[in-house]
Amino acid sequence: GSLVVNYPFDDDEQGIALYSKSPDDAVFQQLALSYSKENTKMYQGSPCKDMYPTEYFLHGITNGAQWYNVPGGMQDWNYLHTNCFEVTIELGCVKYPKAEELPKYWEQNRRSLLQFMKQV
């Protein structure tokens, strides 16, 4: 897990971690930022220092392929084949948090979700 908003493309022609700009890159960045700005820890860009000390996401967002290459990912497929704008929101460094921690996740992401929905 991580704490970041990832946007297309997740794959690049060379199959390496390299920025892969979609035709709607500016829109995807706006959508991603609308979410991350409302989550202080996400927006700071270094959420998982204990697990990934060198990982940094400027303003809590990343182009998927720049982070790591994912050929055939769902958000790219939806964008290319259905014109659906999809982002992947990673909510925390722990992939499977304990049930008692879920209210904390809600509080950290409630404003982000509302801001994200306003983008429609």
N, C-alpha and C positions, 0 to 999 in steps of 0.2 A: 504494500500500500504506500500511498504518499498523500500529500495535501496540495493539490494542483488542479487546474482546469486545462485539459488537453484538447486541442482542436486540430482538424484536418490540415494537411494530409498526414496520415500515420505511416505512410510508405513512400519511398522515393525510388527512382529508377535504378540507382546504384546499390540499393539494399544496405545502406549504411546509415548511421545516425547523422543526418544532414537536413537542414531546414527544407521542407517541401511545401512551397507556397501554393495554395489553391487559388482559383480565380476570385473567390470571395474572402480572401485572407483578412482584409480590414474588418469585414463584418464579423468573422469568427473571433478576431481579437477583441472587438467591442463586446460581444456576447460573453466571452471568457472573463474579461475585466469587470463586467457588470456583476458577475458572481464573486470574483476574488476580492474586490474592493470592500465588500461587506463582511469579509472573514479576515480579521486582523492577522491571525497567524499565517493563513494562506498567502495573503498579500505580501507579507514580509519575505517570502520566497525561500526560506531555509527551514522547512518544517520538521524534517527527520534527521537532525544533526547526529543523533546517536547511531542511527542505522546507516545513513548515507552522508558522511561529513562533508563531502565535496559537492553534493547536489545543490543546485541553486536555480530557482525559477524567477526571473524578473517579474515582479508584481504578481507572482503566484499563477502564472499561465505559461503554457509551452505549446509549441507546434509538436504534434505527436512524433513525427519522424526525426525531429531534432533531438528529442528525448531518447527514444529508441525505435527502431524500425519494426513495424508490424504489417507485414504483407497480408492483404485480404481482410483487414479489419472491418467491423460493422459500420463504424462512423464514416469511413471512406466509401464503402459500398452504398450506404444510404444516400450520401451526398451525390455520388456519381450516377446512380441508377434510379433514384426516386426524387431527387432535388430536395431532400430533407436535410436541414442543417442540424447536425448533431455534434455535441461535445461530450467528452468523458470527464466527469467530475470525481476526482479521487478525494475521499472525505477524511482520510487519516492515515497515519503511519502504520497502525495496527490493522491488518486486513480483517480480522474477526474480533471486534471489541466485545467485551462482556456486556450482557444485557443491562446491568446497572449503570453503564457508561452512556447508554443511548440518549438519555435526556440532555447530557452535556453536548453531544453531537447535534442534537436538535437546536439547542441554543446557539451554538457556533455557526449554524447554517441557515437558520430561519430567515434572517434578513437577506442573506444571499439568494435564497430561493425566491423570495418576494421580488427582489430587484431583477432577477433573471426573468421571471414571468412578465414583468413590466416591459421587457424588450420586445415582446410579441406585438 
